[in-house]
Amino acid sequence: MIVLTEVIDHHSPNFHSYTSAYTLALTADERTRSRLRYEAIEGEMLQLQLPRGTVLHNGDLLVTASKDKCVKVIAKPEPIITVKANSPLDLLRAAYHLGNRHVPLEVKPTYLRLAPDSVLEDMLKHLGLELVQETAPFQPESGAYGHSH
């Protein structure tokens, strides 16, 4: 089993000096867990022992303590709802209401994405927004303050 203890994000100056031998596909929720076992796409068992509170992002690299093995994290496609609006103001209004509910939310210039939730879907439909059920990588905002309530 490969034990991964450090994250190298794409902003790190030495990011390009690593070559990943394995790929780890994780959902948005799984990318918030720092102490679990997973199986790489290639079949190798991986143990995450990352600092508490670590949030992984699509494209991050994970390395062993000796830095001799490297794993690339990818955002695993998962069921999501994509929200589209007729105007930027309508999309902004939807983001405001979803933010008040503290749900994980992916924010882009032309759409929002969230995990399926029938109550929120009804609210968004009531606001006149278009909802599309998809299976796609979900990359919610990490949060402005890096903590939870």
FIKOLZA-1660 file (N, C-alpha, C; in steps of 0.1 Angstrom, whole numbers, plus 5000, padded with zeros to 4 digits):
% residues 149
   i   px   py   pz ch aa at
   1 5008 4988 5000  A  M  N
   1 5000 5000 5000  A  M CA
   1 5009 5012 5000  A  M  C
   2 5005 5022 4992  A  I  N
   2 5012 5035 4991  A  I CA
   2 5006 5045 5001  A  I  C
   3 5014 5050 5010  A  V  N
   3 5009 5060 5020  A  V CA
   3 5012 5074 5015  A  V  C
   4 5002 5082 5012  A  L  N
   4 5004 5096 5007  A  L CA
   4 5002 5106 5018  A  L  C
   5 5012 5115 5019  A  T  N
   5 5013 5124 5031  A  T CA
   5 5013 5139 5027  A  T  C
   6 5015 5142 5015  A  E  N
   6 5017 5156 5011  A  E CA
   6 5010 5159 4998  A  E  C
   7 5004 5171 4997  A  V  N
   7 4998 5176 4985  A  V CA
   7 5007 5186 4978  A  V  C
   8 5008 5184 4965  A  I  N
   8 5016 5194 4957  A  I CA
   8 5005 5199 4947  A  I  C
   9 5001 5212 4950  A  D  N
   9 4991 5218 4941  A  D CA
   9 4998 5224 4929  A  D  C
  10 4989 5228 4919  A  H  N
  10 4995 5233 4906  A  H CA
  10 5002 5246 4907  A  H  C
  11 5000 5253 4919  A  H  N
  11 5007 5266 4921  A  H CA
  11 5021 5264 4927  A  H  C
  12 5024 5252 4932  A  S  N
  12 5037 5249 4938  A  S CA
  12 5048 5251 4927  A  S  C
  13 5059 5257 4931  A  P  N
  13 5070 5259 4921  A  P CA
  13 5076 5245 4916  A  P  C
  14 5075 5235 4924  A  N  N
  14 5081 5222 4920  A  N CA
  14 5070 5212 4914  A  N  C
  15 5058 5217 4911  A  F  N
  15 5048 5209 4906  A  F CA
  15 5052 5201 4894  A  F  C
  16 5058 5207 4884  A  H  N
  16 5062 5201 4872  A  H CA
  16 5074 5191 4873  A  H  C
  17 5080 5191 4884  A  S  N
  17 5091 5182 4886  A  S CA
  17 5087 5167 4889  A  S  C
  18 5074 5166 4892  A  Y  N
  18 5068 5153 4895  A  Y CA
  18 5061 5146 4883  A  Y  C
  19 5063 5133 4883  A  T  N
  19 5056 5125 4873  A  T CA
  19 5047 5115 4880  A  T  C
  20 5034 5116 4877  A  S  N
  20 5025 5107 4885  A  S CA
  20 5024 5093 4878  A  S  C
  21 5025 5083 4887  A  A  N
  21 5024 5069 4882  A  A CA
  21 5010 5063 4884  A  A  C
  22 5002 5070 4892  A  Y  N
  22 4989 5066 4895  A  Y CA
  22 4979 5077 4894  A  Y  C
  23 4966 5073 4892  A  T  N
  23 4955 5083 4891  A  T CA
  23 4945 5079 4902  A  T  C
  24 4940 5089 4909  A  L  N
  24 4930 5087 4919  A  L CA
  24 4918 5096 4916  A  L  C
  25 4907 5089 4912  A  A  N
  25 4895 5096 4909  A  A CA
  25 4886 5097 4921  A  A  C
  26 4883 5110 4926  A  L  N
  26 4875 5112 4938  A  L CA
  26 4864 5121 4935  A  L  C
  27 4852 5119 4942  A  T  N
  27 4841 5128 4942  A  T CA
  27 4844 5140 4950  A  T  C
  28 4836 5150 4949  A  A  N
  28 4838 5163 4957  A  A CA
  28 4839 5160 4972  A  A  C
  29 4830 5151 4977  A  D  N
  29 4830 5148 4991  A  D CA
  29 4843 5140 4995  A  D  C
  30 4847 5131 4986  A  E  N
  30 4859 5123 4989  A  E CA
  30 4871 5132 4989  A  E  C
  31 4871 5143 4981  A  R  N
  31 4883 5152 4981  A  R CA
  31 4884 5160 4994  A  R  C
  32 4874 5159 5003  A  T  N
  32 4875 5166 5016  A  T CA
  32 4880 5157 5027  A  T  C
  33 4882 5145 5024  A  R  N
  33 4887 5135 5034  A  R CA
  33 4902 5133 5034  A  R  C
  34 4908 5134 5046  A  S  N
  34 4922 5133 5046  A  S CA
  34 4928 5120 5052  A  S  C
  35 4919 5111 5056  A  R  N
  35 4924 5099 5062  A  R CA
  35 4916 5087 5058  A  R  C
  36 4917 5083 5045  A  L  N
  36 4910 5071 5040  A  L CA
  36 4918 5063 5031  A  L  C
  37 4913 5051 5028  A  R  N
  37 4920 5042 5018  A  R CA
  37 4912 5042 5005  A  R  C
  38 4919 5043 4994  A  Y  N
  38 4912 5043 4981  A  Y CA
  38 4920 5033 4972  A  Y  C
  39 4914 5030 4961  A  E  N
  39 4921 5022 4951  A  E CA
  39 4923 5031 4939  A  E  C
  40 4936 5032 4934  A  A  N
  40 4939 5040 4922  A  A CA
  40 4932 5033 4910  A  A  C
  41 4931 5041 4900  A  I  N
  41 4925 5036 4887  A  I CA
  41 4933 5024 4882  A  I  C
  42 4946 5024 4885  A  E  N
  42 4955 5014 4881  A  E CA
  42 4955 5001 4890  A  E  C
  43 4947 5002 4901  A  G  N
  43 4945 4990 4909  A  G CA
  43 4953 4990 4922  A  G  C
  44 4963 4999 4924  A  E  N
  44 4971 5000 4936  A  E CA
  44 4963 5006 4947  A  E  C
  45 4965 5001 4959  A  M  N
  45 4958 5006 4971  A  M CA
  45 4966 5018 4976  A  M  C
  46 4958 5028 4980  A  L  N
  46 4964 5041 4984  A  L CA
  46 4958 5045 4998  A  L  C
  47 4967 5049 5007  A  Q  N
  47 4962 5054 5020  A  Q CA
  47 4965 5069 5021  A  Q  C
  48 4955 5077 5023  A  L  N
  48 4957 5091 5025  A  L CA
  48 4960 5094 5040  A  L  C
  49 4971 5101 5043  A  Q  N
  49 4974 5106 5056  A  Q CA
  49 4978 5120 5055  A  Q  C
  50 4968 5128 5051  A  L  N
  50 4970 5143 5049  A  L CA
  50 4967 5151 5061  A  L  C
  51 4972 5163 5062  A  P  N
  51 4968 5172 5073  A  P CA
  51 4953 5173 5074  A  P  C
  52 4947 5173 5086  A  R  N
  52 4933 5175 5088  A  R CA
  52 4929 5188 5081  A  R  C
  53 4917 5188 5075  A  G  N
  53 4912 5200 5068  A  G CA
  53 4916 5202 5054  A  G  C
  54 4924 5192 5049  A  T  N
  54 4929 5193 5035  A  T CA
  54 4917 5191 5025  A  T  C
  55 4917 5200 5015  A  V  N
  55 4907 5198 5005  A  V CA
  55 4915 5197 4992  A  V  C
  56 4913 5185 4985  A  L  N
  56 4920 5183 4973  A  L CA
  56 4912 5188 4961  A  L  C
  57 4920 5192 4950  A  H  N
  57 4914 5198 4938  A  H CA
  57 4918 5190 4926  A  H  C
  58 4910 5190 4916  A  N  N
  58 4913 5184 4903  A  N CA
  58 4927 5188 4899  A  N  C
  59 4936 5178 4896  A  G  N
  59 4949 5181 4891  A  G CA
  59 4960 5181 4902  A  G  C
  60 4956 5181 4915  A  D  N
  60 4966 5181 4926  A  D CA
  60 4974 5168 4925  A  D  C
  61 4986 5169 4930  A  L  N
  61 4994 5157 4931  A  L CA
  61 4996 5153 4946  A  L  C
  62 4996 5140 4949  A  L  N
  62 4999 5135 4962  A  L CA
  62 5012 5127 4962  A  L  C
  63 5020 5129 4972  A  V  N
  63 5033 5122 4972  A  V CA
  63 5035 5116 4986  A  V  C
  64 5044 5106 4985  A  T  N
  64 5047 5099 4998  A  T CA
  64 5057 5107 5006  A  T  C
  65 5060 5104 5018  A  A  N
  65 5069 5111 5026  A  A CA
  65 5083 5112 5020  A  A  C
  66 5087 5101 5014  A  S  N
  66 5100 5101 5007  A  S CA
  66 5100 5107 4993  A  S  C
  67 5088 5111 4989  A  K  N
  67 5086 5117 4976  A  K CA
  67 5090 5109 4964  A  K  C
  68 5090 5095 4966  A  D  N
  68 5094 5086 4955  A  D CA
  68 5082 5081 4947  A  D  C
  69 5070 5084 4952  A  K  N
  69 5058 5080 4945  A  K CA
  69 5048 5091 4944  A  K  C
  70 5042 5093 4933  A  C  N
  70 5033 5104 4930  A  C CA
  70 5020 5099 4924  A  C  C
  71 5009 5105 4929  A  V  N
  71 4995 5102 4924  A  V CA
  71 4988 5115 4920  A  V  C
  72 4982 5114 4909  A  K  N
  72 4974 5126 4904  A  K CA
  72 4959 5124 4908  A  K  C
  73 4954 5135 4914  A  V  N
  73 4939 5135 4918  A  V CA
  73 4931 5140 4906  A  V  C
  74 4920 5133 4903  A  I  N
  74 4911 5139 4893  A  I CA
  74 4897 5139 4899  A  I  C
  75 4889 5149 4894  A  A  N
  75 4875 5150 4899  A  A CA
  75 4867 5139 4892  A  A  C
  76 4862 5130 4900  A  K  N
  76 4854 5119 4895  A  K CA
  76 4840 5124 4891  A  K  C
  77 4835 5121 4879  A  P  N
  77 4822 5124 4875  A  P CA
  77 4812 5119 4885  A  P  C
  78 4802 5127 4889  A  E  N
  78 4792 5123 4898  A  E CA
  78 4778 5129 4895  A  E  C
  79 4767 5124 4900  A  P  N
  79 4754 5131 4897  A  P CA
  79 4754 5145 4902  A  P  C
  80 4751 5155 4894  A  I  N
  80 4750 5169 4898  A  I CA
  80 4738 5175 4891  A  I  C
  81 4734 5187 4896  A  I  N
  81 4724 5195 4890  A  I CA
  81 4732 5208 4884  A  I  C
  82 4730 5210 4872  A  T  N
  82 4736 5223 4866  A  T CA
  82 4724 5233 4865  A  T  C
  83 4726 5245 4870  A  V  N
  83 4716 5255 4870  A  V CA
  83 4720 5266 4860  A  V  C
  84 4711 5269 4851  A  K  N
  84 4713 5279 4841  A  K CA
  84 4702 5289 4842  A  K  C
  85 4705 5302 4838  A  A  N
  85 4695 5313 4839  A  A CA
  85 4695 5321 4826  A  A  C
  86 4684 5328 4825  A  N  N
  86 4682 5337 4814  A  N CA
  86 4690 5350 4814  A  N  C
  87 4695 5353 4827  A  S  N
  87 4703 5365 4828  A  S CA
  87 4713 5363 4839  A  S  C
  88 4724 5371 4839  A  P  N
  88 4733 5370 4850  A  P CA
  88 4727 5374 4864  A  P  C
  89 4717 5383 4864  A  L  N
  89 4711 5386 4876  A  L CA
  89 4703 5374 4882  A  L  C
  90 4696 5367 4874  A  D  N
  90 4689 5355 4878  A  D CA
  90 4699 5345 4884  A  D  C
  91 4710 5343 4878  A  L  N
  91 4720 5334 4882  A  L CA
  91 4726 5338 4896  A  L  C
  92 4728 5351 4897  A  L  N
  92 4733 5357 4909  A  L CA
  92 4723 5355 4921  A  L  C
  93 4711 5357 4917  A  R  N
  93 4700 5355 4927  A  R CA
  93 4700 5341 4932  A  R  C
  94 4701 5331 4923  A  A  N
  94 4702 5317 4927  A  A CA
  94 4714 5314 4936  A  A  C
  95 4725 5320 4932  A  A  N
  95 4737 5318 4940  A  A CA
  95 4735 5323 4954  A  A  C
  96 4728 5335 4955  A  Y  N
  96 4725 5341 4968  A  Y CA
  96 4717 5331 4977  A  Y  C
  97 4706 5326 4971  A  H  N
  97 4697 5317 4979  A  H CA
  97 4704 5304 4983  A  H  C
  98 4712 5299 4974  A  L  N
  98 4719 5286 4977  A  L CA
  98 4730 5289 4987  A  L  C
  99 4737 5300 4987  A  G  N
  99 4747 5304 4996  A  G CA
  99 4741 5305 5010  A  G  C
 100 4729 5311 5011  A  N  N
 100 4722 5312 5024  A  N CA
 100 4720 5298 5031  A  N  C
 101 4720 5287 5022  A  R  N
 101 4717 5274 5027  A  R CA
 101 4730 5266 5029  A  R  C
 102 4742 5273 5027  A  H  N
 102 4755 5267 5029  A  H CA
 102 4757 5254 5022  A  H  C
 103 4752 5252 5010  A  V  N
 103 4754 5240 5003  A  V CA
 103 4767 5241 4994  A  V  C
 104 4774 5230 4992  A  P  N
 104 4786 5231 4983  A  P CA
 104 4781 5235 4969  A  P  C
 105 4788 5245 4964  A  L  N
 105 4783 5251 4951  A  L CA
 105 4795 5254 4942  A  L  C
 106 4794 5249 4930  A  E  N
 106 4804 5253 4920  A  E CA
 106 4798 5265 4912  A  E  C
 107 4806 5276 4912  A  V  N
 107 4802 5288 4906  A  V CA
 107 4810 5291 4893  A  V  C
 108 4803 5293 4882  A  K  N
 108 4809 5296 4869  A  K CA
 108 4802 5308 4864  A  K  C
 109 4807 5315 4854  A  P  N
 109 4801 5327 4848  A  P CA
 109 4787 5324 4842  A  P  C
 110 4785 5312 4837  A  T  N
 110 4772 5310 4830  A  T CA
 110 4763 5299 4837  A  T  C
 111 4768 5293 4848  A  Y  N
 111 4761 5282 4854  A  Y CA
 111 4765 5280 4869  A  Y  C
 112 4757 5273 4876  A  L  N
 112 4760 5269 4890  A  L CA
 112 4758 5254 4890  A  L  C
 113 4766 5247 4898  A  R  N
 113 4764 5232 4900  A  R CA
 113 4763 5229 4915  A  R  C
 114 4754 5220 4918  A  L  N
 114 4752 5215 4932  A  L CA
 114 4748 5200 4931  A  L  C
 115 4749 5194 4943  A  A  N
 115 4745 5180 4944  A  A CA
 115 4730 5179 4943  A  A  C
 116 4724 5168 4938  A  P  N
 116 4710 5167 4938  A  P CA
 116 4703 5169 4951  A  P  C
 117 4693 5177 4952  A  D  N
 117 4685 5179 4964  A  D CA
 117 4671 5184 4960  A  D  C
 118 4661 5176 4962  A  S  N
 118 4648 5179 4957  A  S CA
 118 4642 5192 4962  A  S  C
 119 4645 5195 4975  A  V  N
 119 4640 5208 4980  A  V CA
 119 4646 5220 4973  A  V  C
 120 4659 5219 4971  A  L  N
 120 4666 5230 4965  A  L CA
 120 4662 5231 4950  A  L  C
 121 4660 5219 4944  A  E  N
 121 4656 5219 4930  A  E CA
 121 4642 5226 4928  A  E  C
 122 4633 5223 4937  A  D  N
 122 4620 5230 4937  A  D CA
 122 4621 5245 4939  A  D  C
 123 4630 5249 4948  A  M  N
 123 4632 5263 4950  A  M CA
 123 4637 5270 4937  A  M  C
 124 4647 5264 4931  A  L  N
 124 4653 5269 4919  A  L CA
 124 4643 5270 4907  A  L  C
 125 4635 5259 4906  A  K  N
 125 4625 5259 4895  A  K CA
 125 4615 5271 4898  A  K  C
 126 4611 5273 4910  A  H  N
 126 4602 5284 4914  A  H CA
 126 4608 5297 4910  A  H  C
 127 4621 5298 4911  A  L  N
 127 4628 5311 4907  A  L CA
 127 4629 5312 4892  A  L  C
 128 4624 5302 4884  A  G  N
 128 4624 5303 4870  A  G CA
 128 4637 5299 4863  A  G  C
 129 4645 5291 4870  A  L  N
 129 4658 5287 4864  A  L CA
 129 4657 5273 4857  A  L  C
 130 4666 5271 4848  A  E  N
 130 4667 5258 4841  A  E CA
 130 4676 5249 4848  A  E  C
 131 4671 5237 4851  A  L  N
 131 4679 5227 4858  A  L CA
 131 4682 5215 4849  A  L  C
 132 4694 5211 4848  A  V  N
 132 4698 5199 4840  A  V CA
 132 4705 5189 4849  A  V  C
 133 4700 5177 4849  A  Q  N
 133 4706 5166 4857  A  Q CA
 133 4717 5160 4848  A  Q  C
 134 4729 5160 4854  A  E  N
 134 4741 5155 4846  A  E CA
 134 4749 5146 4855  A  E  C
 135 4759 5139 4849  A  T  N
 135 4770 5133 4856  A  T CA
 135 4782 5139 4850  A  T  C
 136 4789 5146 4860  A  A  N
 136 4801 5154 4856  A  A CA
 136 4809 5157 4868  A  A  C
 137 4822 5160 4866  A  P  N
 137 4830 5164 4877  A  P CA
 137 4824 5176 4885  A  P  C
 138 4824 5175 4898  A  F  N
 138 4818 5186 4906  A  F CA
 138 4830 5192 4914  A  F  C
 139 4832 5205 4912  A  Q  N
 139 4843 5212 4919  A  Q CA
 139 4838 5224 4926  A  Q  C
 140 4831 5222 4938  A  P  N
 140 4826 5233 4945  A  P CA
 140 4836 5243 4951  A  P  C
 141 4832 5255 4953  A  E  N
 141 4841 5265 4960  A  E CA
 141 4845 5259 4973  A  E  C
 142 4858 5263 4977  A  S  N
 142 4863 5258 4990  A  S CA
 142 4858 5266 5001  A  S  C
 143 4853 5278 4999  A  G  N
 143 4849 5286 5010  A  G CA
 143 4859 5297 5013  A  G  C
 144 4854 5309 5016  A  A  N
 144 4862 5321 5018  A  A CA
 144 4870 5320 5031  A  A  C
 145 4866 5313 5041  A  Y  N
 145 4873 5314 5054  A  Y CA
 145 4880 5301 5058  A  Y  C
 146 4877 5290 5050  A  G  N
 146 4884 5278 5053  A  G CA
 146 4879 5271 5065  A  G  C
 147 4867 5273 5069  A  H  N
 147 4862 5266 5081  A  H CA
 147 4847 5263 5079  A  H  C
 148 4841 5255 5088  A  S  N
 148 4827 5253 5088  A  S CA
 148 4820 5257 5100  A  S  C
 149 4807 5259 5100  A  H  N
 149 4800 5264 5111  A  H CA
 149 4796 5252 5120  A  H  C
% end
